[in-house]
Amino acid sequence: MEEQVQVINRLRATFRSGVTIPEQFRRSQLIKLMAMIKDNEEQILKALHTDLSKPKFEAVLAEIDMVINELHYAITNLSSWMQPQYVDKNLATKLDECFVRREPLGLVLIIGPWNYPLQLLLVPLVAAVAAGNCVILKPSEISAATDALIAELLPKYLSQDCYAVVSGGAEETAALLKNRFDHIFYTGSQAVARLVLQAASVHLTPVTLELGGKCPCFIDDRVDVAAAARRLAWSKYYNAGQSCVAPDFLLCSAATRDALLPALRETLQEFYTQEPQKCADMSRIVSPRHWTRLMDLLKKTSGKVVIGGESDQDDKYIAPTVVVEVAEDDALMKEEIFGPILPIITVESVTEGIEFMNRQEKPLALYVFSDSSSVVKQFLEKTSSGGFCSNDGIIHMSLPSLPFGGVGASGWGSYHGRWGFETFSHQRACMLRGWALERLNGLRYPPYSENKLSWLRWTASPKSCALM
């Protein structure tokens, strides 16, 4: 598409001019992005409510404040991140200046999802701007109100020569991906990630993939059931379960399940009242297509719905739902649920729980609820996941100093804070040499000899520096 090519060429020319390199420019753009969020908070809240019926409380915490906190962290640490990192040397390089220099990659593409359409688009943008790149943002067309608002606001605050928003659906995204970028950052489904990878491979473009997966949660017999129910329900039904790090299924013993179910019923009534559909704190499913997919999963399950199950297609509403007697090959276990449905599978030991998790693809997050530190340690040491949190859910991704990302099928690469700055930077190895020690350098010149080789191996050895 001609307009896309023009935008790409304009931004690439800007990057080559060096405008984005100075620290002051990066800092000024981050400050302007902060102003964009703060000046337009009410419009942002309205857009998020239009797209997902997202309560103000959840929208402020998970969308607005997550971006603002990330901005504060980047602005505070930008100077230190940009400093060269000096490295150890041996005798042969003793008088040289040896360091790693962080340099921007160039023009990067960030493709955002619909479930947290502000946070998951702008947090990567913060990292890309801090690293000195030019950026094209592609919001999700599914969260149309937020897409339109970002497209309207961004050019009013940030440099139009350095940053642009490209809107549209699958056709526009496919056309965009035909162009060469210096990095592509994608958040979304594994199916679309494969298409992104195929497109990137044509230009050998590096990618960061932030995907989902079936995040497991294990609840041990030794746990405060009431507290566990509150933390589990909050992390599962936040944003109507439309979170890539939401607990996707629960593993526990039959005894723990039987104790947990009454606590979950009580908690859900406390959170969302006896009529959750009328509760302003309950989000909606993003679209009729996504609602239908979730209801099809409920129809196909062989499990038993013991909490919730009510739905309203016109309202895109599904009640907080719990399903028990779920088998490992159940329909609810074949794909990421991404909605307010929680299957419970019984396992009778920690070992069985670990083995069950290890039979699945590596998840984006893994949760363990237990009063026993040894149980937590077993899961930490014997499983693999993008992130790990004990006795809570989701909360680990709110800390900018922790990397956020997947492993295996749940994603490649990470971001947040310094980790995002590194993702959008090239670590350039630099050695600045003078003309001293030419006699020592002569050891590497022909004619070769065993004596020269012996001395050269010694000077290049890490031990040579330790002896000085």
FENNOR-V515727 format. One record per residue. N is the residue number from 0. RES is the residue in three letters. NEAR is the number of other C-alpha atoms within 8 Angstrom. Layout:
n:res:near
N:RES:NEAR
N:RES:NEAR
This chain:
n:res:near
0:MET:7
1:GLU:5
2:GLU:6
3:GLN:9
4:VAL:9
5:GLN:8
6:VAL:9
7:ILE:9
8:ASN:8
9:ARG:9
10:LEU:14
11:ARG:11
12:ALA:8
13:THR:12
14:PHE:14
15:ARG:7
16:SER:6
17:GLY:7
18:VAL:9
19:THR:11
20:ILE:10
21:PRO:8
22:GLU:9
23:GLN:6
24:PHE:10
25:ARG:14
26:ARG:11
27:SER:8
28:GLN:11
29:LEU:13
30:ILE:10
31:LYS:10
32:LEU:11
33:MET:10
34:ALA:9
35:MET:11
36:ILE:11
37:LYS:7
38:ASP:6
39:ASN:8
40:GLU:9
41:GLU:6
42:GLN:8
43:ILE:11
44:LEU:11
45:LYS:8
46:ALA:11
47:LEU:15
48:HIS:11
49:THR:9
50:ASP:12
51:LEU:12
52:SER:10
53:LYS:15
54:PRO:11
55:LYS:8
56:PHE:6
57:GLU:11
58:ALA:12
59:VAL:10
60:LEU:9
61:ALA:10
62:GLU:13
63:ILE:13
64:ASP:9
65:MET:12
66:VAL:11
67:ILE:10
68:ASN:9
69:GLU:13
70:LEU:12
71:HIS:8
72:TYR:10
73:ALA:13
74:ILE:10
75:THR:7
76:ASN:8
77:LEU:11
78:SER:8
79:SER:6
80:TRP:8
81:MET:9
82:GLN:8
83:PRO:8
84:GLN:7
85:TYR:8
86:VAL:7
87:ASP:5
88:LYS:10
89:ASN:13
90:LEU:11
91:ALA:9
92:THR:7
93:LYS:8
94:LEU:7
95:ASP:9
96:GLU:9
97:CYS:12
98:PHE:11
99:VAL:12
100:ARG:13
101:ARG:13
102:GLU:10
103:PRO:11
104:LEU:11
105:GLY:12
106:LEU:14
107:VAL:15
108:LEU:12
109:ILE:14
110:ILE:13
111:GLY:14
112:PRO:12
113:TRP:11
114:ASN:10
115:TYR:10
116:PRO:16
117:LEU:9
118:GLN:12
119:LEU:11
120:LEU:14
121:LEU:9
122:VAL:12
123:PRO:13
124:LEU:10
125:VAL:12
126:ALA:15
127:ALA:15
128:VAL:13
129:ALA:13
130:ALA:14
131:GLY:13
132:ASN:17
133:CYS:16
134:VAL:15
135:ILE:13
136:LEU:13
137:LYS:12
138:PRO:14
139:SER:15
140:GLU:10
141:ILE:7
142:SER:14
143:ALA:9
144:ALA:10
145:THR:13
146:ASP:13
147:ALA:9
148:LEU:11
149:ILE:9
150:ALA:11
151:GLU:8
152:LEU:9
153:LEU:12
154:PRO:11
155:LYS:6
156:TYR:10
157:LEU:11
158:SER:8
159:GLN:7
160:ASP:8
161:CYS:13
162:TYR:13
163:ALA:12
164:VAL:11
165:VAL:10
166:SER:12
167:GLY:9
168:GLY:8
169:ALA:6
170:GLU:7
171:GLU:10
172:THR:10
173:ALA:8
174:ALA:9
175:LEU:9
176:LEU:10
177:LYS:7
178:ASN:7
179:ARG:8
180:PHE:11
181:ASP:10
182:HIS:14
183:ILE:14
184:PHE:13
185:TYR:13
186:THR:11
187:GLY:12
188:SER:8
189:GLN:10
190:ALA:6
191:VAL:8
192:ALA:12
193:ARG:8
194:LEU:8
195:VAL:10
196:LEU:9
197:GLN:8
198:ALA:10
199:ALA:14
200:SER:8
201:VAL:7
202:HIS:8
203:LEU:6
204:THR:12
205:PRO:8
206:VAL:11
207:THR:13
208:LEU:13
209:GLU:15
210:LEU:15
211:GLY:16
212:GLY:13
213:LYS:13
214:CYS:15
215:PRO:14
216:CYS:13
217:PHE:11
218:ILE:13
219:ASP:13
220:ASP:9
221:ARG:7
222:VAL:10
223:ASP:7
224:VAL:9
225:ALA:9
226:ALA:7
227:ALA:13
228:ALA:12
229:ARG:10
230:ARG:11
231:LEU:11
232:ALA:12
233:TRP:8
234:SER:13
235:LYS:14
236:TYR:13
237:TYR:13
238:ASN:12
239:ALA:13
240:GLY:13
241:GLN:13
242:SER:10
243:CYS:9
244:VAL:10
245:ALA:14
246:PRO:16
247:ASP:14
248:PHE:12
249:LEU:13
250:LEU:13
251:CYS:16
252:SER:12
253:ALA:9
254:ALA:7
255:THR:11
256:ARG:11
257:ASP:8
258:ALA:9
259:LEU:11
260:LEU:8
261:PRO:8
262:ALA:11
263:LEU:12
264:ARG:9
265:GLU:8
266:THR:11
267:LEU:11
268:GLN:10
269:GLU:7
270:PHE:6
271:TYR:11
272:THR:9
273:GLN:5
274:GLU:7
275:PRO:10
276:GLN:7
277:LYS:5
278:CYS:9
279:ALA:6
280:ASP:7
281:MET:14
282:SER:12
283:ARG:13
284:ILE:14
285:VAL:13
286:SER:8
287:PRO:9
288:ARG:6
289:HIS:9
290:TRP:14
291:THR:8
292:ARG:8
293:LEU:10
294:MET:8
295:ASP:8
296:LEU:10
297:LEU:8
298:LYS:6
299:LYS:7
300:THR:11
301:SER:9
302:GLY:10
303:LYS:9
304:VAL:10
305:VAL:8
306:ILE:9
307:GLY:9
308:GLY:10
309:GLU:6
310:SER:8
311:ASP:8
312:GLN:8
313:ASP:5
314:ASP:6
315:LYS:13
316:TYR:12
317:ILE:13
318:ALA:11
319:PRO:12
320:THR:13
321:VAL:13
322:VAL:14
323:VAL:11
324:GLU:10
325:VAL:13
326:ALA:8
327:GLU:6
328:ASP:6
329:ASP:11
330:ALA:10
331:LEU:11
332:MET:8
333:LYS:7
334:GLU:8
335:GLU:10
336:ILE:9
337:PHE:10
338:GLY:10
339:PRO:13
340:ILE:10
341:LEU:12
342:PRO:12
343:ILE:14
344:ILE:13
345:THR:10
346:VAL:11
347:GLU:9
348:SER:7
349:VAL:9
350:THR:6
351:GLU:9
352:GLY:13
353:ILE:11
354:GLU:8
355:PHE:8
356:MET:9
357:ASN:10
358:ARG:6
359:GLN:6
360:GLU:10
361:LYS:13
362:PRO:17
363:LEU:19
364:ALA:13
365:LEU:14
366:TYR:15
367:VAL:14
368:PHE:14
369:SER:14
370:ASP:8
371:SER:7
372:SER:7
373:SER:6
374:VAL:9
375:VAL:12
376:LYS:8
377:GLN:8
378:PHE:10
379:LEU:9
380:GLU:7
381:LYS:7
382:THR:9
383:SER:10
384:SER:12
385:GLY:15
386:GLY:11
387:PHE:10
388:CYS:13
389:SER:10
390:ASN:10
391:ASP:13
392:GLY:15
393:ILE:10
394:ILE:8
395:HIS:10
396:MET:8
397:SER:7
398:LEU:7
399:PRO:11
400:SER:8
401:LEU:10
402:PRO:11
403:PHE:10
404:GLY:14
405:GLY:20
406:VAL:14
407:GLY:8
408:ALA:11
409:SER:17
410:GLY:15
411:TRP:12
412:GLY:11
413:SER:13
414:TYR:15
415:HIS:16
416:GLY:14
417:ARG:10
418:TRP:12
419:GLY:14
420:PHE:15
421:GLU:12
422:THR:11
423:PHE:13
424:SER:11
425:HIS:11
426:GLN:9
427:ARG:8
428:ALA:8
429:CYS:9
430:MET:8
431:LEU:7
432:ARG:7
433:GLY:6
434:TRP:5
435:ALA:5
436:LEU:6
437:GLU:7
438:ARG:6
439:LEU:7
440:ASN:9
441:GLY:7
442:LEU:10
443:ARG:9
444:TYR:7
445:PRO:4
446:PRO:4
447:TYR:8
448:SER:6
449:GLU:6
450:ASN:6
451:LYS:10
452:LEU:11
453:SER:8
454:TRP:9
455:LEU:10
456:ARG:8
457:TRP:9
458:THR:11
459:ALA:10
460:SER:10
461:PRO:9
462:LYS:8
463:SER:12
464:CYS:12
465:ALA:6
466:LEU:5
467:MET:4
